[in-house]
């Protein structure tokens, strides 16, 4: 499955250029090197997901609101981590 993502938008006077990396598959994106900013974002997503999982799996009875927030944190952490992992730097 080929995916085409816009990786860079260059705006010059009266000219807009989109640069894509259409020749990379999803597996190539995940296995290629990740830029340092997106590594930090990925780590933040992992921590957010772990906090959410800890709230969901707490052995004590927590209020429903706290468990619901834990579910949303786990979901957001998973999405942030997966999006950050597919970011590819300039080669």
Phi and psi in degrees as a GROMACS rama.xvg file:
@    title "Ramachandran Plot"
@    xaxis  label "Phi"
@    yaxis  label "Psi"
@TYPE xy
-92.4521  132.107  UNK-2
-118.228  139.534  UNK-3
-115.226  115.345  UNK-4
-115.31  143.508  UNK-5
-80.2495  118.159  UNK-6
-103.513  -22.0224  UNK-7
-151.444  136.18  UNK-8
-117.725  119.493  UNK-9
-108.915  128.559  UNK-10
-117.188  113.992  UNK-11
-112.221  175.466  UNK-12
-59.7524  113.6  UNK-13
59.9088  26.2285  UNK-14
-146.568  131.666  UNK-15
-124.124  122.607  UNK-16
-118.029  132.65  UNK-17
-109.608  130.76  UNK-18
-110.014  127.589  UNK-19
-122.162  158.979  UNK-20
-118.058  74.0688  UNK-21
-76.0891  -15.9206  UNK-22
-87.6701  3.36642  UNK-23
-97.5437  132.392  UNK-24
-85.9827  172.276  UNK-25
-63.2602  -38.7893  UNK-26
-65.0695  -40.4941  UNK-27
-62.7121  -39.5731  UNK-28
-64.4318  -43.4928  UNK-29
-68.0933  -36.3486  UNK-30
-85.93  -12.8254  UNK-31
-80.4904  169.883  UNK-32
-69.8066  144.173  UNK-33
-103.982  134.793  UNK-34
-60.6488  156.261  UNK-35
-62.5395  -37.3305  UNK-36
-61.4275  -43.0603  UNK-37
-74.298  -22.5863  UNK-38
-65.8107  -38.7683  UNK-39
-67.7303  -40.7639  UNK-40
-64.13  -40.4581  UNK-41
-62.023  -42.5653  UNK-42
-64.0716  -41.6112  UNK-43
-60.4546  -42.1045  UNK-44
-63.9205  -38.814  UNK-45
-64.0842  -44.3148  UNK-46
-63.7539  -42.8668  UNK-47
-60.9483  -42.8349  UNK-48
-65.4583  -37.939  UNK-49
-68.5383  -37.9865  UNK-50
-63.6138  -43.1517  UNK-51
-62.8146  -41.2053  UNK-52
-66.4391  -36.8374  UNK-53
-65.4025  -38.2258  UNK-54
-67.9496  -36.4624  UNK-55
-70.3929  -35.051  UNK-56
-100.047  15.3663  UNK-57
-63.2373  134.005  UNK-58
-74.6404  -11.8205  UNK-59
-96.8563  158.439  UNK-60
-76.4523  111.921  UNK-61
-100.476  154.69  UNK-62
-60.5241  154.295  UNK-63
-58.5839  -37.6555  UNK-64
-62.1326  -41.6263  UNK-65
-66.4147  -40.3433  UNK-66
-66.6573  -39.1858  UNK-67
-64.2057  -43.4436  UNK-68
-62.4971  -38.307  UNK-69
-61.0974  -39.352  UNK-70
-65.1988  -41.384  UNK-71
-67.6971  -37.0035  UNK-72
-65.0669  -41.8784  UNK-73
-63.7179  -41.8556  UNK-74
-64.348  -47.3717  UNK-75
-62.7438  -40.4615  UNK-76
-62.3065  -40.8551  UNK-77
-65.4071  -40.8806  UNK-78
-68.0374  -45.4841  UNK-79
-60.6574  -43.4662  UNK-80
-64.4862  -44.2387  UNK-81
-69.295  -36.6605  UNK-82
-69.518  -41.6111  UNK-83
-67.1489  -31.4574  UNK-84
-69.5996  -26.2601  UNK-85
-88.9818  0.541836  UNK-86
-72.2978  137.358  UNK-87
-122.854  133.628  UNK-88
-82.3292  171.533  UNK-89
-68.1212  143.686  UNK-90
